Every structure is written in structure tokens, then in C-alpha cells.
């Protein structure tokens, strides 16, 4: 039988939740005090929670066929038959069609557009002004994913669709629906329709034009109907850009919180690049930049928790069993802050990834693992390297607000934002 918090643990959990209005610290407290397998003991919400390298290995690899990704949650309502919320052969079909556009060999071809869209957004920043990297990073990520995967210049459409996209993300984020499934969501369908109209319009236009080899081109060539193509496009639009948004925002927050690390990174980039633009080739990985990005992903993995259904009974050993049909979470966040695995687990220490240091298998899984590891992992990491390097080439950054907390949305993002004063560097 799964353990539930004792009285003292329950008090600590409640205090942490009331203080932070987040489940992250309560999950961490329960994980540290109760072990790698426990159950949240609410009357209408009692999922199992697992964590640690061995649990990750079981969920992602050895017992993955006992795990169902599809549920009755809002994310399934929105993505319908998207690759993220399908299982079995249907998932494998969509993934196989989409992977070629995101393969390592395609990354150099995306470098120019990543740089161009980064410069396009940053050219609007006022020298000496304060910007929010959560907002500005989202603009960059949206422009990049729409052009790279769908061949669309999204600049003119972004103001009109900004709110519908954010409302769609909010709709699938953790919220009261976890406890009360059928809560009203005023106006949501209207916002989703605005996003859908845009995507269906892109599909119609592409059907009447010359074939391309981007992700949309692969879906069209496979003969999928408009609805199934829309589902994959919306999946990549939301999951692809929102994870990149979170990674960029947290990277700059952590660099702003540790100015000495940012100064060292500035020096490294100047030495390795000079005035040349950062490339997307796999061989270009300045060590400190790579370490900073990996450490950011450790502390603040964008997909911080996996929400799954046990398709059949899953035995974690020692009497720890999740019955068939039950909801469970595997927590990437608590595993990557496990004090028994990571020294100074809650501290920003990029050097822990220096010189090819290895981590215990499945202790570091910001992109998941196994056959269903994040389809855009290579693309997202190349994008982060290029965007961060380009912005540090062009601007000096000063964090103006350190009172930031981790918000459990569709991704783990810094709230209320990452406010930074930007000063353009001279020629």
C-alpha cells in the first residue's frame, strides 16, 4: 500500500503550499520524508507519485508498455490525436513522420532563421530599458518554431494570436480541473478556434503550393487529413515553443542571479565566436554555455512532471504497486533535486556538468527517456545555444527583480517574469 504523509509531514506540506501556492515544494518535502513512492491523500485526488532514477527507468523504458499517455484531461481535449497524447501504433506513425524534420542533420539549416528571428525581436528593445525575458523569449520561440516547422512568417499574426495561444496553454495547465473535472471555462473555445483557424489556413495554403521538406511538408506528403495535421501542428506549436520559452527565461534568470557566471560566459563566447554568428553544428558547444543550459534544465526542467495512467499493474518492488487504471505522476523535478544524487542540489552549479562528468542513469531526464523521449530535444538545445549566445553577443543584461517563483503551468516557468535591464554592446 502506498504511503501517505504523517501528521508532521502533512503540516510541513500544507505550510509550504500556503507559502508558495505551488505543489513543487510539497512534492519535494514528501519525496524527502516518505521515499520514492507515495500517494497524495486528497478525497477526490489521490494519484501515486514516483521519483528517483529506478522509477524513471521503469516508467520510461522497462515497463513503458504498461503506461498510457492518453487521458481524459484538458490536454487531450485540445490536442485530440496529437503525438503527445496518443499511444501504440498511432503514436509511432505520427512520430515517424515528424522525426526527419527534427533530426540532428537538419539543425545547421535552422541556424540562420534562429539568428534572424532573435535579432528581429531584440531589435525592438530600447537601449537601457527593462524587458521581460519570459515574454521576449516566447516571441523568439514562437517565430522560430512557426518558420522552422511550418514555413510561416508569424510576425504579423503574433499580436492577434498572442492571447489565444496563452489561453490555450493556461487551459491545459494544472488547475481546478484536477479536482473538479467539469468546471466551466468561459470563452476558451473561442480562443482555441482562433488558433485552429490559423493552423487550418496554413494547411490550406500549403496544399496549393510546391512541396517542402519541413515538418508540415512531411505530414502533407504522408496523406494525413487536415484534422490530424492540425493536431500534430498544435502539439508542436504548444509543446515546442513553451518548453523553449521556459528554458530561455530560466537561463537568463539564473545568469542574472549569478553575474560572475554570466561574465565568464561572455568571455567564453567572445573567445570562441568573436564577431561571427553562433552556428547550429553539433561541434560548436562552448563548454560553459553547454554546462549552463544543462544545469538550468536540471533545476527547472520545462516538463517537470509526467502525468500518466497505468494501463496495467506496475510493480515498483517492495510492495509498491500502482493498480491498473490509476493516475500517477513521475516527478522529474524532485529527482533532479534529490540531495542523495546531487551535491548542493538546490544551487546553480554549472560546473557539475564540466569535463563530461557523468550522472547516474535516469537521474537527469529533462527530456524524458526511452522511445518516447522528447521529439524536439536536439532542436530545443540547439535553439537555446544559438539564442542565448546571440543575445549575450549583442547585449549586457542586469536582473532587476530577484523575487521569482516557479509556476506549474504547461511548463515550469518563472513568475511574475524575468525582468532585465538591457544595454546594447558597442561595435
HUFENCOR-V886820 format. One record per residue. RES is the residue in one letter. PSI is psi in radians with two decimals (none if undefined). BURIAL is 1 if it has 9 or more other C-alpha atoms within 8 Angstrom, else 0. Layout:
res psi burial
RES PSI BURIAL
RES PSI BURIAL
This chain:
res psi burial
X 2.40 0
X 2.50 1
X 2.55 0
X 2.75 1
X 2.43 1
X -3.14 0
X -0.84 0
X -0.74 0
X -0.73 1
X -0.72 1
X -0.76 0
X -0.72 1
X -0.81 1
X -0.76 1
X -0.75 0
X -0.70 1
X -0.77 1
X -0.59 0
X -0.73 0
X -0.19 0
X 0.72 0
X 2.63 1
X -0.09 0
X -0.93 0
X -0.75 1
X -0.72 1
X -0.72 1
X -0.72 1
X -0.83 1
X -0.69 1
X -0.77 1
X -0.60 0
X -0.42 0
X -0.19 1
X -2.93 0
X 0.06 1
X 2.03 1
X 3.10 1
X 2.38 1
X 2.13 1
X 0.95 0
X 2.64 0
X -0.80 0
X 0.11 0
X 1.79 1
X 0.94 1
X 2.71 1
X 2.63 1
X 2.27 1
X 2.69 1
X 3.03 1
X 2.78 1
X -0.75 1
X -0.67 0
X -0.72 1
X -0.78 1
X -0.75 1
X -0.80 1
X -0.69 1
X -0.42 1
X -1.24 1
X -0.65 0
X 0.44 1
X -0.48 1
X -0.15 0
X 0.05 1
X 2.31 1
X 2.27 1
X -0.51 1
X 2.42 1
X -2.95 1
X 0.33 0
X 2.90 0
X -0.54 0
X -0.61 1
X -0.65 1
X -0.70 0
X -0.83 0
X -0.26 1
X -1.71 1
X 0.56 1
X 2.71 1
X -0.46 1
X -0.40 0
X 0.44 1
X 2.82 1
X 2.93 1
X -2.48 0
X -0.58 0
X -0.79 0
X -0.81 1
X -0.63 1
X -0.92 0
X -0.74 1
X -0.74 1
X -0.59 0
X -0.54 1
X -0.47 1
X -0.66 1
X -0.60 1
X -0.24 1
X 0.16 1
X 2.76 1
X -0.68 0
X -0.33 0
X -0.25 1
X -0.76 1
X -0.55 1
X -0.27 0
X -0.17 1
X -0.81 1
X -0.76 0
X -0.59 1
X -0.76 1
X -0.79 1
X -0.77 0
X -0.57 1
X -0.82 1
X -0.62 0
X -0.79 0
X -0.81 1
X -0.35 0
X -0.29 0
X -0.09 0
X 2.39 1
X 2.25 0
X 2.15 0
X -0.06 0
X 3.01 1
X 2.28 1
X 2.85 1
X 1.93 1
X -0.35 1
X -0.74 1
X -0.85 0
X -0.63 1
X -0.61 1
X -0.71 1
X -0.82 1
X -0.81 1
X -0.69 1
X -0.82 1
X -0.73 1
X -0.85 1
X -0.61 1
X -0.66 1
X -0.77 1
X -0.73 1
X -0.48 1
X -0.02 1
X 0.55 1
X 2.36 0
X 1.90 0
X 0.06 1
X -0.86 0
X -0.50 0
X -0.30 0
X -0.78 1
X -0.67 0
X -0.60 0
X 0.03 1
X -0.95 0
X -0.81 1
X -0.68 1
X -0.79 1
X -0.67 0
X -0.64 1
X -0.75 1
X -0.77 1
X -0.62 1
X -0.63 1
X -0.04 1
X 2.75 1
X 2.39 1
X -2.88 0
X -0.37 0
X -0.39 1
X -0.67 0
X -0.64 0
X 1.69 0
X -0.73 0
X 1.00 0
X 2.58 0
X 2.52 0
X 1.41 0
X 2.26 0
X -0.09 0
X -0.77 1
X -0.61 0
X -0.71 0
X -0.75 1
X -0.64 1
X -0.63 0
X -0.72 1
X -0.79 1
X -0.77 1
X -0.69 0
X -0.82 0
X -0.76 1
X -0.59 1
X -0.70 0
X -0.75 1
X -0.81 1
X -0.75 0
X -0.70 0
X -0.55 1
X -0.43 0
X 0.21 0
X 3.09 0
X 2.54 0
X 2.58 0
X 2.88 0
X 0.32 0
X -3.08 1
X -0.77 1
X -0.68 1
X -0.71 1
X -0.69 1
X -0.70 1
X -0.76 1
X -0.53 0
X -0.17 0
X 0.30 0
X 2.60 1
X 2.99 0
X -0.67 0
X -0.79 0
X -0.59 1
X -0.76 1
X -0.75 1
X -0.71 1
X -0.68 1
X -0.79 1
X -0.65 1
X -0.84 1
X -0.62 1
X -0.84 1
X -1.01 1
X -0.70 0
X -0.83 1
X -0.57 1
X -0.62 1
X -0.72 1
X -0.68 1
X -0.85 1
X -0.77 1
X -0.79 1
X -0.77 1
X -0.80 1
X -0.63 1
X -0.82 1
X -0.56 1
X -0.81 1
X -0.70 1
X -0.70 1
X -0.53 1
X -0.36 0
X 1.33 0
X -0.52 0
X -0.70 0
X -0.70 0
X -0.67 1
X -0.74 0
X -0.71 0
X -0.69 1
X -0.83 1
X -0.73 0
X -0.77 1
X -0.68 1
X -0.69 1
X -0.64 0
X -0.43 0
X -0.65 1
X -2.21 0
X 0.04 0
X 2.59 0
X 2.59 0
X 2.31 1
X 2.96 0
X 0.04 1
X 2.58 0
X -0.46 0
X -0.30 0
X 1.70 0
X 1.39 0
X 2.21 1
X -0.83 0
X -0.68 1
X -0.77 1
X -0.73 1
X -0.71 1
X -0.78 1
X -0.75 1
X -0.72 1
X -0.61 1
X -0.75 1
X -0.50 1
X -0.87 1
X -0.68 1
X 1.19 1
X 2.19 1
X -0.84 1
X 1.64 1
X -0.28 1
X 2.49 1
X 2.19 1
X 1.93 1
X 2.93 1
X 2.36 1
X 1.94 1
X -0.52 1
X 2.99 1
X 2.37 1
X 2.13 1
X 2.05 0
X 0.13 1
X 2.74 0
X 0.43 0
X 0.03 0
X 1.89 1
X 2.35 1
X 2.05 1
X 2.72 1
X 2.44 1
X -0.14 0
X 2.57 1
X 2.48 1
X 2.75 1
X 2.41 1
X 2.18 1
X 1.86 1
X -0.70 1
X -0.88 1
X -0.59 1
X -0.74 1
X -0.04 1
X 0.32 1
X 2.06 1
X -0.30 0
X -0.21 0
X -0.48 1
X 2.18 1
X 2.41 0
X 0.97 0
X -0.57 1
X 0.10 0
X 2.61 0
X 1.83 0
X 1.40 0
X -0.50 1
X -0.26 0
X -0.31 0
X 0.22 1
X 2.67 1
X 0.61 0
X 0.44 0
X 2.41 0
X 2.56 0
X 2.73 0
X 2.44 0
X 2.31 0
X 0.23 1
X -0.34 1
X 1.79 1
X 0.92 1
X -0.36 1
X 0.38 0
X -2.62 1
X 3.01 1
X -2.88 0
X -0.35 0
X 0.44 0
X 2.72 1
X 2.16 0
X -0.44 1
X 0.36 0
X -0.85 1
X -0.75 1
X -0.83 1
X -0.67 1
X -0.67 0
X -0.73 1
X -0.80 1
X -0.78 1
X -0.79 1
X -0.81 1
X -0.83 1
X -0.80 1
X -0.78 1
X -0.77 1
X -0.66 1
X -0.47 1
X -0.60 1
X -0.52 0
X 2.74 1
X 2.46 1
X 2.38 1
X 2.10 0
X 2.24 1
X -0.17 0
X 1.97 0
X -0.08 0
X 1.38 0
X 2.44 1
X 2.77 0
X 2.14 1
X 2.25 1
X 1.51 1
X -2.64 1
X -0.57 1
X 3.01 1
X 1.90 1
X 2.70 1
X 2.18 1
X 2.55 1
X -0.03 0
X 3.11 1
X 1.62 1
X 2.16 1
X 2.43 1
X 2.27 1
X 2.38 1
X 2.13 1
X 2.34 1
X 2.64 0
X 2.95 0
X none 0
